[in-house]
Amino acid sequence: RFLDGHAARFQTLIAPTECPDSKQQWVFRHREPSRNVNPGSDKDDVLSRGEGVHTANFAPNGWGFTITSTSLAKMPDVQARWAEEALEVLGEERFPSEYATVEELRYGEGVVRESMRLKSVAPVTGVEPLADTVVAGVRVPAGTRILLLHRLAGLREVDRAREFRPERWLEEEGGLEAPSQKSFLAFGAGPRFCPGRNLAFLEAKTALGT
């Protein structure tokens, strides 16, 4: 009964509509049939996991918006460039109606990435090796809890690390060596990175670019 109610609530949230009045409806407005669900998967479990991803994004994204907005307020040149990009991409649209449109906000994504690199919403990630291993010449026994400091990684792995430079994330400009994955751990890394990462970028670029 609990799963049935959970799925029903989520289905209501993502019901197709021409005039979305919530972020869930907007994100799923053009969703395709669930052809990617593995045969035999429990529909209710899939729906509840989807709702969990959306719910989990609320607080972190609110903090992320605050950090990025504060950075933009201090750098009118960066703010102006993002506004110019958004105007060029969106045209007369008040809000993007397609995922592909949001993907075109490349400088905007650079702004969000740079903000998270310097002031990550989640400051640390906990990891634990399943077997004895060696990291940077240090022997780490199996089961040892290790905390990865996101900001420290962001400062160590890039050139001119303390400067807020969104263009460092753009391949065709910036004059700096492209950052490695080691410099951006806001959503973790590897096969177990945060499943809400792409949704977080989608929401951030949509909210801050319109």
PAVONU-140807 format. One record per residue (C-alpha): residue number from 1; residue in three letters; x negated, y, z negated. Coordinates in nm, 3 decimals. Layout:
% PAVONU-140807
<zanu k="NUM" r="ALA" c1="X" c2="Y" c3="Z"/>
...
% end
This chain:
% PAVONU-140807
<zanu k="1" r="ARG" c1="0.000" c2="0.000" c3="0.000"/>
<zanu k="2" r="PHE" c1="-0.285" c2="0.238" c3="-0.083"/>
<zanu k="3" r="LEU" c1="-0.452" c2="0.180" c3="0.256"/>
<zanu k="4" r="ASP" c1="-0.121" c2="0.222" c3="0.440"/>
<zanu k="5" r="GLY" c1="-0.065" c2="0.559" c3="0.270"/>
<zanu k="6" r="HIS" c1="-0.422" c2="0.666" c3="0.333"/>
<zanu k="7" r="ALA" c1="-0.399" c2="0.581" c3="0.703"/>
<zanu k="8" r="ALA" c1="-0.060" c2="0.752" c3="0.739"/>
<zanu k="9" r="ARG" c1="-0.195" c2="1.076" c3="0.590"/>
<zanu k="10" r="PHE" c1="-0.497" c2="1.072" c3="0.820"/>
<zanu k="11" r="GLN" c1="-0.283" c2="0.994" c3="1.125"/>
<zanu k="12" r="THR" c1="-0.074" c2="1.300" c3="1.044"/>
<zanu k="13" r="LEU" c1="-0.385" c2="1.515" c3="1.016"/>
<zanu k="14" r="ILE" c1="-0.516" c2="1.408" c3="1.354"/>
<zanu k="15" r="ALA" c1="-0.186" c2="1.400" c3="1.542"/>
<zanu k="16" r="PRO" c1="-0.236" c2="1.548" c3="1.892"/>
<zanu k="17" r="THR" c1="-0.112" c2="1.905" c3="1.920"/>
<zanu k="18" r="GLU" c1="-0.150" c2="2.188" c3="2.166"/>
<zanu k="19" r="CYS" c1="-0.196" c2="2.438" c3="1.883"/>
<zanu k="20" r="PRO" c1="-0.423" c2="2.282" c3="1.619"/>
<zanu k="21" r="ASP" c1="-0.377" c2="2.439" c3="1.277"/>
<zanu k="22" r="SER" c1="-0.652" c2="2.252" c3="1.096"/>
<zanu k="23" r="LYS" c1="-1.008" c2="2.150" c3="1.172"/>
<zanu k="24" r="GLN" c1="-0.910" c2="1.783" c3="1.174"/>
<zanu k="25" r="GLN" c1="-0.648" c2="1.840" c3="1.441"/>
<zanu k="26" r="TRP" c1="-0.893" c2="2.049" c3="1.645"/>
<zanu k="27" r="VAL" c1="-1.169" c2="1.788" c3="1.631"/>
<zanu k="28" r="PHE" c1="-0.936" c2="1.504" c3="1.731"/>
<zanu k="29" r="ARG" c1="-0.725" c2="1.696" c3="1.980"/>
<zanu k="30" r="HIS" c1="-0.889" c2="1.527" c3="2.275"/>
<zanu k="31" r="ARG" c1="-0.987" c2="1.204" c3="2.108"/>
<zanu k="32" r="GLU" c1="-0.998" c2="0.889" c3="2.319"/>
<zanu k="33" r="PRO" c1="-0.829" c2="0.564" c3="2.223"/>
<zanu k="34" r="SER" c1="-1.023" c2="0.371" c3="1.962"/>
<zanu k="35" r="ARG" c1="-1.194" c2="0.151" c3="2.218"/>
<zanu k="36" r="ASN" c1="-1.523" c2="0.166" c3="2.028"/>
<zanu k="37" r="VAL" c1="-1.382" c2="-0.002" c3="1.720"/>
<zanu k="38" r="ASN" c1="-1.527" c2="-0.352" c3="1.691"/>
<zanu k="39" r="PRO" c1="-1.274" c2="-0.629" c3="1.754"/>
<zanu k="40" r="GLY" c1="-1.139" c2="-0.749" c3="1.424"/>
<zanu k="41" r="SER" c1="-1.214" c2="-0.427" c3="1.235"/>
<zanu k="42" r="ASP" c1="-0.948" c2="-0.325" c3="0.986"/>
<zanu k="43" r="LYS" c1="-0.773" c2="-0.015" c3="1.122"/>
<zanu k="44" r="ASP" c1="-0.696" c2="0.119" c3="0.779"/>
<zanu k="45" r="ASP" c1="-1.061" c2="0.090" c3="0.677"/>
<zanu k="46" r="VAL" c1="-1.172" c2="0.274" c3="0.990"/>
<zanu k="47" r="LEU" c1="-0.921" c2="0.554" c3="0.929"/>
<zanu k="48" r="SER" c1="-1.013" c2="0.589" c3="0.563"/>
<zanu k="49" r="ARG" c1="-1.381" c2="0.612" c3="0.652"/>
<zanu k="50" r="GLY" c1="-1.301" c2="0.882" c3="0.907"/>
<zanu k="51" r="GLU" c1="-1.109" c2="1.080" c3="0.649"/>
<zanu k="52" r="GLY" c1="-1.398" c2="1.035" c3="0.407"/>
<zanu k="53" r="VAL" c1="-1.642" c2="1.191" c3="0.652"/>
<zanu k="54" r="HIS" c1="-1.414" c2="1.493" c3="0.697"/>
<zanu k="55" r="THR" c1="-1.355" c2="1.536" c3="0.325"/>
<zanu k="56" r="ALA" c1="-1.724" c2="1.501" c3="0.242"/>
<zanu k="57" r="ASN" c1="-1.806" c2="1.785" c3="0.481"/>
<zanu k="58" r="PHE" c1="-1.600" c2="2.049" c3="0.302"/>
<zanu k="59" r="ALA" c1="-1.832" c2="2.149" c3="0.017"/>
<zanu k="60" r="PRO" c1="-2.168" c2="2.111" c3="0.197"/>
<zanu k="61" r="ASN" c1="-2.049" c2="2.305" c3="0.499"/>
<zanu k="62" r="GLY" c1="-1.911" c2="2.582" c3="0.280"/>
<zanu k="63" r="TRP" c1="-2.253" c2="2.619" c3="0.119"/>
<zanu k="64" r="GLY" c1="-2.423" c2="2.592" c3="0.457"/>
<zanu k="65" r="PHE" c1="-2.203" c2="2.867" c3="0.600"/>
<zanu k="66" r="THR" c1="-2.294" c2="3.090" c3="0.306"/>
<zanu k="67" r="ILE" c1="-2.668" c2="3.035" c3="0.353"/>
<zanu k="68" r="THR" c1="-2.654" c2="3.094" c3="0.728"/>
<zanu k="69" r="SER" c1="-2.428" c2="3.398" c3="0.700"/>
<zanu k="70" r="THR" c1="-2.665" c2="3.552" c3="0.447"/>
<zanu k="71" r="SER" c1="-2.960" c2="3.493" c3="0.679"/>
<zanu k="72" r="LEU" c1="-2.775" c2="3.646" c3="0.973"/>
<zanu k="73" r="ALA" c1="-2.682" c2="3.952" c3="0.768"/>
<zanu k="74" r="LYS" c1="-3.050" c2="4.016" c3="0.702"/>
<zanu k="75" r="MET" c1="-3.153" c2="3.969" c3="1.066"/>
<zanu k="76" r="PRO" c1="-2.934" c2="4.176" c3="1.300"/>
<zanu k="77" r="ASP" c1="-3.143" c2="4.080" c3="1.603"/>
<zanu k="78" r="VAL" c1="-3.073" c2="3.709" c3="1.547"/>
<zanu k="79" r="GLN" c1="-2.707" c2="3.785" c3="1.482"/>
<zanu k="80" r="ALA" c1="-2.683" c2="3.990" c3="1.803"/>
<zanu k="81" r="ARG" c1="-2.841" c2="3.716" c3="2.014"/>
<zanu k="82" r="TRP" c1="-2.604" c2="3.450" c3="1.882"/>
<zanu k="83" r="ALA" c1="-2.308" c2="3.683" c3="1.943"/>
<zanu k="84" r="GLU" c1="-2.429" c2="3.735" c3="2.299"/>
<zanu k="85" r="GLU" c1="-2.459" c2="3.360" c3="2.356"/>
<zanu k="86" r="ALA" c1="-2.114" c2="3.296" c3="2.209"/>
<zanu k="87" r="LEU" c1="-1.958" c2="3.563" c3="2.429"/>
<zanu k="88" r="GLU" c1="-2.124" c2="3.417" c3="2.737"/>
<zanu k="89" r="VAL" c1="-2.019" c2="3.059" c3="2.655"/>
<zanu k="90" r="LEU" c1="-1.666" c2="3.124" c3="2.528"/>
<zanu k="91" r="GLY" c1="-1.565" c2="3.404" c3="2.763"/>
<zanu k="92" r="GLU" c1="-1.203" c2="3.494" c3="2.689"/>
<zanu k="93" r="GLU" c1="-1.145" c2="3.196" c3="2.461"/>
<zanu k="94" r="ARG" c1="-1.108" c2="3.279" c3="2.095"/>
<zanu k="95" r="PHE" c1="-1.213" c2="2.929" c3="1.996"/>
<zanu k="96" r="PRO" c1="-1.382" c2="2.652" c3="2.197"/>
<zanu k="97" r="SER" c1="-1.131" c2="2.394" c3="2.320"/>
<zanu k="98" r="GLU" c1="-1.382" c2="2.128" c3="2.425"/>
<zanu k="99" r="TYR" c1="-1.674" c2="1.959" c3="2.250"/>
<zanu k="100" r="ALA" c1="-1.893" c2="2.025" c3="2.554"/>
<zanu k="101" r="THR" c1="-1.837" c2="2.399" c3="2.506"/>
<zanu k="102" r="VAL" c1="-1.971" c2="2.388" c3="2.152"/>
<zanu k="103" r="GLU" c1="-2.276" c2="2.197" c3="2.275"/>
<zanu k="104" r="GLU" c1="-2.364" c2="2.496" c3="2.494"/>
<zanu k="105" r="LEU" c1="-2.424" c2="2.709" c3="2.181"/>
<zanu k="106" r="ARG" c1="-2.788" c2="2.604" c3="2.178"/>
<zanu k="107" r="TYR" c1="-2.931" c2="2.916" c3="2.016"/>
<zanu k="108" r="GLY" c1="-2.655" c2="2.894" c3="1.757"/>
<zanu k="109" r="GLU" c1="-2.761" c2="2.541" c3="1.674"/>
<zanu k="110" r="GLY" c1="-3.116" c2="2.667" c3="1.637"/>
<zanu k="111" r="VAL" c1="-2.991" c2="2.921" c3="1.383"/>
<zanu k="112" r="VAL" c1="-2.811" c2="2.652" c3="1.184"/>
<zanu k="113" r="ARG" c1="-3.110" c2="2.418" c3="1.196"/>
<zanu k="114" r="GLU" c1="-3.349" c2="2.688" c3="1.085"/>
<zanu k="115" r="SER" c1="-3.120" c2="2.783" c3="0.798"/>
<zanu k="116" r="MET" c1="-3.099" c2="2.422" c3="0.681"/>
<zanu k="117" r="ARG" c1="-3.473" c2="2.372" c3="0.722"/>
<zanu k="118" r="LEU" c1="-3.549" c2="2.656" c3="0.483"/>
<zanu k="119" r="LYS" c1="-3.256" c2="2.612" c3="0.242"/>
<zanu k="120" r="SER" c1="-3.112" c2="2.266" c3="0.278"/>
<zanu k="121" r="VAL" c1="-2.769" c2="2.203" c3="0.125"/>
<zanu k="122" r="ALA" c1="-2.899" c2="1.872" c3="-0.011"/>
<zanu k="123" r="PRO" c1="-3.245" c2="1.945" c3="-0.156"/>
<zanu k="124" r="VAL" c1="-3.360" c2="1.584" c3="-0.192"/>
<zanu k="125" r="THR" c1="-3.304" c2="1.237" c3="-0.048"/>
<zanu k="126" r="GLY" c1="-3.363" c2="0.925" c3="-0.255"/>
<zanu k="127" r="VAL" c1="-3.525" c2="0.622" c3="-0.095"/>
<zanu k="128" r="GLU" c1="-3.645" c2="0.288" c3="-0.228"/>
<zanu k="129" r="PRO" c1="-3.874" c2="0.039" c3="-0.048"/>
<zanu k="130" r="LEU" c1="-3.748" c2="-0.318" c3="-0.036"/>
<zanu k="131" r="ALA" c1="-4.102" c2="-0.455" c3="-0.021"/>
<zanu k="132" r="ASP" c1="-4.446" c2="-0.341" c3="-0.134"/>
<zanu k="133" r="THR" c1="-4.574" c2="-0.081" c3="0.110"/>
<zanu k="134" r="VAL" c1="-4.834" c2="0.192" c3="0.157"/>
<zanu k="135" r="VAL" c1="-4.732" c2="0.552" c3="0.230"/>
<zanu k="136" r="ALA" c1="-4.997" c2="0.810" c3="0.316"/>
<zanu k="137" r="GLY" c1="-5.260" c2="0.589" c3="0.156"/>
<zanu k="138" r="VAL" c1="-5.061" c2="0.542" c3="-0.165"/>
<zanu k="139" r="ARG" c1="-4.945" c2="0.195" c3="-0.264"/>
<zanu k="140" r="VAL" c1="-4.573" c2="0.192" c3="-0.343"/>
<zanu k="141" r="PRO" c1="-4.436" c2="-0.122" c3="-0.512"/>
<zanu k="142" r="ALA" c1="-4.097" c2="-0.256" c3="-0.406"/>
<zanu k="143" r="GLY" c1="-3.808" c2="-0.096" c3="-0.595"/>
<zanu k="144" r="THR" c1="-3.990" c2="0.231" c3="-0.667"/>
<zanu k="145" r="ARG" c1="-3.753" c2="0.528" c3="-0.646"/>
<zanu k="146" r="ILE" c1="-3.892" c2="0.806" c3="-0.426"/>
<zanu k="147" r="LEU" c1="-3.744" c2="1.154" c3="-0.383"/>
<zanu k="148" r="LEU" c1="-3.806" c2="1.330" c3="-0.050"/>
<zanu k="149" r="LEU" c1="-3.812" c2="1.708" c3="-0.089"/>
<zanu k="150" r="HIS" c1="-3.639" c2="1.855" c3="0.216"/>
<zanu k="151" r="ARG" c1="-3.769" c2="2.211" c3="0.187"/>
<zanu k="152" r="LEU" c1="-4.127" c2="2.096" c3="0.131"/>
<zanu k="153" r="ALA" c1="-4.108" c2="1.884" c3="0.446"/>
<zanu k="154" r="GLY" c1="-3.969" c2="2.181" c3="0.637"/>
<zanu k="155" r="LEU" c1="-4.258" c2="2.401" c3="0.527"/>
<zanu k="156" r="ARG" c1="-4.536" c2="2.147" c3="0.587"/>
<zanu k="157" r="GLU" c1="-4.445" c2="2.021" c3="0.931"/>
<zanu k="158" r="VAL" c1="-4.399" c2="2.338" c3="1.141"/>
<zanu k="159" r="ASP" c1="-4.605" c2="2.639" c3="1.249"/>
<zanu k="160" r="ARG" c1="-4.536" c2="2.973" c3="1.077"/>
<zanu k="161" r="ALA" c1="-4.310" c2="2.774" c3="0.849"/>
<zanu k="162" r="ARG" c1="-4.175" c2="3.055" c3="0.631"/>
<zanu k="163" r="GLU" c1="-4.051" c2="3.258" c3="0.927"/>
<zanu k="164" r="PHE" c1="-3.688" c2="3.228" c3="1.035"/>
<zanu k="165" r="ARG" c1="-3.728" c2="3.154" c3="1.407"/>
<zanu k="166" r="PRO" c1="-3.429" c2="2.976" c3="1.571"/>
<zanu k="167" r="GLU" c1="-3.609" c2="2.970" c3="1.904"/>
<zanu k="168" r="ARG" c1="-3.854" c2="2.712" c3="1.768"/>
<zanu k="169" r="TRP" c1="-3.577" c2="2.457" c3="1.829"/>
<zanu k="170" r="LEU" c1="-3.536" c2="2.554" c3="2.195"/>
<zanu k="171" r="GLU" c1="-3.756" c2="2.364" c3="2.437"/>
<zanu k="172" r="GLU" c1="-3.799" c2="2.642" c3="2.690"/>
<zanu k="173" r="GLU" c1="-3.912" c2="2.920" c3="2.457"/>
<zanu k="174" r="GLY" c1="-4.048" c2="3.010" c3="2.118"/>
<zanu k="175" r="GLY" c1="-4.422" c2="2.984" c3="2.172"/>
<zanu k="176" r="LEU" c1="-4.444" c2="2.734" c3="1.886"/>
<zanu k="177" r="GLU" c1="-4.493" c2="2.361" c3="1.885"/>
<zanu k="178" r="ALA" c1="-4.156" c2="2.187" c3="1.876"/>
<zanu k="179" r="PRO" c1="-4.071" c2="2.071" c3="1.521"/>
<zanu k="180" r="SER" c1="-4.086" c2="1.700" c3="1.451"/>
<zanu k="181" r="GLN" c1="-3.812" c2="1.503" c3="1.282"/>
<zanu k="182" r="LYS" c1="-4.024" c2="1.515" c3="0.967"/>
<zanu k="183" r="SER" c1="-3.949" c2="1.886" c3="0.932"/>
<zanu k="184" r="PHE" c1="-3.570" c2="1.846" c3="0.928"/>
<zanu k="185" r="LEU" c1="-3.436" c2="1.608" c3="0.666"/>
<zanu k="186" r="ALA" c1="-3.111" c2="1.786" c3="0.583"/>
<zanu k="187" r="PHE" c1="-2.916" c2="1.481" c3="0.701"/>
<zanu k="188" r="GLY" c1="-3.181" c2="1.219" c3="0.636"/>
<zanu k="189" r="ALA" c1="-3.348" c2="1.036" c3="0.924"/>
<zanu k="190" r="GLY" c1="-3.370" c2="0.701" c3="1.095"/>
<zanu k="191" r="PRO" c1="-3.085" c2="0.453" c3="1.138"/>
<zanu k="192" r="ARG" c1="-2.928" c2="0.553" c3="0.805"/>
<zanu k="193" r="PHE" c1="-2.896" c2="0.927" c3="0.866"/>
<zanu k="194" r="CYS" c1="-2.579" c2="1.100" c3="0.744"/>
<zanu k="195" r="PRO" c1="-2.279" c2="0.994" c3="0.959"/>
<zanu k="196" r="GLY" c1="-2.135" c2="1.345" c3="0.926"/>
<zanu k="197" r="ARG" c1="-2.435" c2="1.518" c3="1.088"/>
<zanu k="198" r="ASN" c1="-2.281" c2="1.580" c3="1.429"/>
<zanu k="199" r="LEU" c1="-1.952" c2="1.689" c3="1.276"/>
<zanu k="200" r="ALA" c1="-2.139" c2="1.932" c3="1.051"/>
<zanu k="201" r="PHE" c1="-2.311" c2="2.095" c3="1.350"/>
<zanu k="202" r="LEU" c1="-1.981" c2="2.106" c3="1.538"/>
<zanu k="203" r="GLU" c1="-1.806" c2="2.284" c3="1.252"/>
<zanu k="204" r="ALA" c1="-2.093" c2="2.520" c3="1.177"/>
<zanu k="205" r="LYS" c1="-2.138" c2="2.635" c3="1.537"/>
<zanu k="206" r="THR" c1="-1.763" c2="2.674" c3="1.584"/>
<zanu k="207" r="ALA" c1="-1.703" c2="2.869" c3="1.263"/>
<zanu k="208" r="LEU" c1="-2.010" c2="3.093" c3="1.276"/>
<zanu k="209" r="GLY" c1="-2.005" c2="3.150" c3="1.651"/>
<zanu k="210" r="THR" c1="-1.647" c2="3.271" c3="1.684"/>
% end
